[in-house]
Amino acid sequence: MSNSSNTVVGLLAGTVIGATLGILFAPDKGVKTRKRISEEALAAKDKIVDTASDLTEKVSSTVSSKKETLDDQLEEVVSNVSHKAEDVISTLEKKLKELKEKNKKLQKSA
């Protein structure tokens, strides 16, 4: 988890704890206090769901972006290897041709 997501989670947890403690120490009737705790808990749940949704979206976007970058890099590597393979094949064909010519000369002189 990144530092920004840790910060968001910490702020949300602090908000929930602070609101709950504030309600518990407020001089209200039990019914009102329970109702306020319930409302605060639902509000905190909604904030957590929104934050989780935002984080999921950010992670998905980042993964998608990194995948595209990796695909591009992989394609470039494959292309470079292909060109290098062609160079090696060309060099080997030239060497083979030279060896065949040397072999012909050696057979004629023998």
N, C-alpha and C positions, 0 to 999 in steps of 0.2 A: 504494500500500500504506500502511496506517495505521501510526502509531508503535508500537502494541501488537503488530501482526504483525511489524514489523521487529525488535522486541525479542525476540519468540519465536524468530524465525529465527536471530537472533544468539546467543541462549542455546543453541539446538540445535547450531549450528555450533561454538560453543565447547566444548560437552560432547563432541561427536564428536572434535574435534581434541585436546582434553585426554585423553580416554580412549585415543585412538590413540597419542599420545606416551607416556603412562604405560605402556602395554603394550609399546611398542617399547623403552623404556629399562629395563624390568623384566628381571632376570636369570633368564630361562626358556629352555627349549629352543626351537628354531625351530618345531617342530610345534605346541607349546603356544601360542606367540606368535601364529602364524597362525590357530589355532583361536579364540583370544581376540579377535583383530582381526575375524575373521569374525562372531563372536557380537555384538561391539560394533557392527559395521556393520549387522547385521540389527536390533538393538535401536534404533539411530539411525534406520534406515529406517522402522521401525514408528512411532516418535515423529513423524517428519516426515509420514508418511501421516495419522496422527491429527490433527496440527496442520493440515495442508492440508484435511482433511475438516471440521474445526471452522471454519476460515476460510471455506470454501466455503458452509457452512451459514449463517454469520453474514452473508456477502455476499448470499446468496439471500434471507434474511429481510429484510435492509435494503432490497434492491431491491424486494421484494414490498410492503413497507410504504410505500416512496416511491411506488410505482406506484399503490397505493390512494389515497394522499394526492393525487397528481396527478389521478387520475380524479375524485375528489371536487371538487377545485378547478375542473377543466374543466367538470364538470356545473354547478357554481355559476355560472361565467362564462357558459355557454350560457343558463342560466336568466335571468341578469341581462340579457343581450343581448336575449333574447326579450321580456322585460318592457319594456325600453327601446324596442324596435321597435314594440311595441303602443302605447306612449305617443306615439311619433313619428307613427304612422299615425293615431291619434285626433286629434292636433293638426292634421295635414294635412287630415283630413276636415272638421274644424271650419272651418279657413281656406278650404277649397274651398266649403263651404256659405255662408260669409260673402261670398266673392267672387261666387258665383252670385246671392245676394240683391242685392248692389250692382249687378251687371250687369243684373238685372231692373229695378231702379229707374232706372238710366241709360237703358235701352231705352224705358221708359214716358215719361220726361221728354223724350226726343228726338223 
